[in-house]
Amino acid sequence: MASNMTFADWRAATNESLMTTAENLLDNLEDIADLLTEINDKYIKHVGDVVDDERDQIIQKFHEGVDSARNIVGVLKREKWRLSKREMSVEMRMGELEDYKLHLKNDMSSLNETVDALSMRIVQLENQLVEAQELTETLEWEKADFKRLYEETTNKLSDYMTKFPASSKIETNSPGYLASENKTLRQQLSDLTEENKHLKELVRMKDSYSSEPIHDDHVARLTRDFLRELSNLDDNVSPENGTEG
């Protein structure tokens, strides 16, 4: 066996040599059988008219042996063909197996890459989880601080309301309330302006009639009206009302 020949190659070569040898042997046996038959027919039977049964039986057995050898060679040929077909099938299956191994190797490489990517992703998620936990703890601390500050402010406000009950009217400083107060003050200012104009008219009228006799009823009536308006004006601008405005 050559050093570079595999066992399968050596077995195939050996089988081929055996089949060739068997076929050659069968051909030689057939040639011998034909020669014996020809010798027996042409020479032995014509030389001696006496039939030799024993010789005929031997020749017959030889022919039967040749037929058996022919059958054996036929069986060997069929077996060789079957084995060749099986070998081709095995070779095809081996090729498919090699392809499968190659695909499996590629799949394993892809799987390893996927596992590496998943491992990296898991590490990233773990880091994000740690950061989220730290952020949650920080928010919990800030929430506790705000809650404590709110409670302290509420307590201080409660103490302040207890010490200064008048401050409970602080809601009057709301924007809506201030807007209403502003509107009221504007209206009062407008009224005061009108009263001031009316007062100036009365003063001018008093000055215009100051030279006339006092016994005139019209002047006396105007004077009384003036004094009455002046009294009303003093009531409107009293210190109590000024403080309220």
Summary of the structure (lengths in Angstrom):
residues: 245
radius of gyration: 69.1
end to end distance: 129.2
largest distance: 212.7
contacts: 513
relative contact order: 0.03
helix: 91%
strand: 0%
